[in-house]
Amino acid sequence: MTDVIIETHAPLLQARDIVKSFGPVKAVRSISLDVRVGEVLGLVGENGAGKSTLLSLMSGTLAPDSGELMFNGSTTQFDSYRAATESGIFRIFQHQALVPNMTVAENVYLAHEKAFTRFGIISQRRMVQKTQEIFDELSVDLDPTAELDSLKFAERQVVEIVRSLAQARLLGITHPVILHDEPTSALSREQIEFFFDFVRRIKNQAAQVFVSHRLDEIIELCDRMVVLKDGTVVSVQNDPTALTEKEIHSLMVGREAERHTRAARTNDETEPRLELSGFTGEGFSDISLQILPGEVLGVAGVVGSGKSDLGRAVFELGQGATGTLKVNGVEPARQGSRAGIRSSLGYVSNERHRDGIIAGMSVSHNISLPEIGAALGPVIVSGNRETTNADTAIKDLNIKAPGPDTLVGNLSGGNQQKVLLARWITLGSKLLVLDNPTNGVDVGAKAEIYRIIEGLTQQGVSVMLISDDLPEILSMSDRIVVMKDGKVTSTVAVDVTAPPSEVDLVAAMV
Ligand SMILES: Nc1ncnc2c1ncn2[C@@H]1O[C@H](COP(=O)(O)OP(=O)(O)OP(=O)(O)O)[C@@H](O)[C@H]1O
């Protein structure tokens, strides 16, 4: 950790009584808050509490219905994200806005090449030099000439933040506002340390807001914390370290989170639901494992260990892979994901935006998609059944949506994730491959999802739970396989009364 002497500053960005509704949904009801240079302000709240809407209002993607934004002491109105960045407000998303096959320096000055152009020629040398200067100043040990692709995810995130600082300087702005929107959800613990260290190091350079569902991270990183509930600020805490996760959660919802404890597997069927032997494909090799009916097999490993590749390959029934894959004792034809669905497999990917959700479709259509997608011929899903299924899912998974016809793109991130899970539950899949299924889901909803998974396993559903969330994998799994460099390096049986510690699991992972 780097020690930084923090200077105190006047508020850089202020929201005053800001209000935003979407039709009947009051996403933000009269919120006022200050963001200051020298601090990281944590923003927490349940799924749908209004965090993303507030960030969109502060960064010009949404206009408030009423209320005002003050930047540097003057009332401001940004009519686009571009206008906000030109004033020095940057939002950093989980899905990085970087260009993979360009160099680090080119990414840092993306869309600002003009500053390095003379007589129509871009001076790469000056761009690299400027990037190196800023890296030196911020003690960033990265090569400006490296291709972005060669960097780890957390390093790319640092490049994105440096870009905000560098571009602000080009525009003559001394202190930008940096809005970190759930930046850690795709990071391993080691990468989180690296990222946090950098965020702390730039405290005096920018005013930073940090949104996360991981309350331990809020306690670890943030100097102040604002708790949102139903679009209002319900609490401002000047020292989050004085609180426990449980206390923060009770501020968020008005009750304390229950820690999930699981009953041991009761199913006594012995024919494996899934059996892999010598299973080899892109990103993993020689995998041998079994999952029994009603069993949760946790798959742990650092980012890049091959666990996500393995999960996807199982769902695709080993298309393009070698070795044995059996579902219920039979080797199915390796025909990809549609055939996987027909073999009663369900899959939640860790990239909900890339291969999960269809934002422009309703909740009910999103839920019935696999049924339609997997069919060999035309299929009729009655509108009534679709609506009933969606109504049930909304109730069971506590999806915050006005109704089954709501477009999924209009739901908060965590609620979109619940819609993805609902697909497979509705379809009655017997083997669920879940890759970080509670990514972006709040603590309360997580407990609901765990209860649902447990209910499914009691009905004989098997689960391959791939997760970077160690408490999740430890509390949900009957057995855990640990992967490293594409191979299974150990298998741990979990005794529900005395599960292994996180430290033991991490030691096996690295
Ligand atoms: N474009 C939109 N159209 C309609 N409703 C919307 C839209 N964007 C957000 N909402 C609604 O506004 C409310 C607040 O959503 P928001 O995305 O701000 O929550 P959040 O706190 O960021 O949640 P999460 O933690 O799940 O990301 C939710 O009820 C959501 O469904």
The ligand as a MOL file (V3000), in Angstrom:
LIG
                    3D

  0  0  0     0  0            999 V3000
M  V30 BEGIN CTAB
M  V30 COUNTS 31 33 0 0 0
M  V30 BEGIN ATOM
M  V30 1 N -33.3890 3.5220 -19.0200 0
M  V30 2 C -34.2260 3.1560 -18.0570 0
M  V30 3 N -35.5430 3.0180 -18.2950 0
M  V30 4 C -36.4140 2.6320 -17.3290 0
M  V30 5 N -36.0440 2.3540 -16.0540 0
M  V30 6 C -34.7480 2.4560 -15.7490 0
M  V30 7 C -33.7620 2.8480 -16.7260 0
M  V30 8 N -32.5520 2.8680 -16.1390 0
M  V30 9 C -32.7510 2.5010 -14.8390 0
M  V30 10 N -34.0740 2.2750 -14.6160 0
M  V30 11 C -34.6680 1.8960 -13.3270 0
M  V30 12 O -34.2090 2.8150 -12.3460 0
M  V30 13 C -33.9670 2.1480 -11.1010 0
M  V30 14 C -32.5450 2.4290 -10.6460 0
M  V30 15 O -31.6660 1.7070 -11.4930 0
M  V30 16 P -30.0750 1.8250 -11.4290 0
M  V30 17 O -29.5420 1.1110 -12.6270 0
M  V30 18 O -29.6970 3.2270 -11.2460 0
M  V30 19 O -29.7690 0.9860 -10.0870 0
M  V30 20 P -28.3830 0.5030 -9.4810 0
M  V30 21 O -28.3780 0.9560 -8.0720 0
M  V30 22 O -27.2650 0.9370 -10.3490 0
M  V30 23 O -28.5340 -1.0800 -9.5040 0
M  V30 24 P -27.4570 -2.2810 -9.7660 0
M  V30 25 O -26.7150 -2.4420 -8.5130 0
M  V30 26 O -28.3310 -3.4740 -10.0210 0
M  V30 27 O -26.6270 -1.9240 -10.9600 0
M  V30 28 C -34.2760 0.6900 -11.3390 0
M  V30 29 O -35.5710 0.4430 -10.8860 0
M  V30 30 C -34.1870 0.5310 -12.8520 0
M  V30 31 O -35.0430 -0.4920 -13.3150 0
M  V30 END ATOM
M  V30 BEGIN BOND
M  V30 1 1 1 2
M  V30 2 1 2 3
M  V30 3 2 2 7
M  V30 4 2 3 4
M  V30 5 1 4 5
M  V30 6 2 5 6
M  V30 7 1 6 7
M  V30 8 1 6 10
M  V30 9 1 7 8
M  V30 10 2 8 9
M  V30 11 1 9 10
M  V30 12 1 10 11
M  V30 13 1 11 12
M  V30 14 1 11 30
M  V30 15 1 12 13
M  V30 16 1 13 14
M  V30 17 1 13 28
M  V30 18 1 14 15
M  V30 19 1 15 16
M  V30 20 2 16 17
M  V30 21 1 16 18
M  V30 22 1 16 19
M  V30 23 1 19 20
M  V30 24 2 20 21
M  V30 25 1 20 22
M  V30 26 1 20 23
M  V30 27 1 23 24
M  V30 28 2 24 25
M  V30 29 1 24 26
M  V30 30 1 24 27
M  V30 31 1 28 29
M  V30 32 1 28 30
M  V30 33 1 30 31
M  V30 END BOND
M  V30 END CTAB
M  END
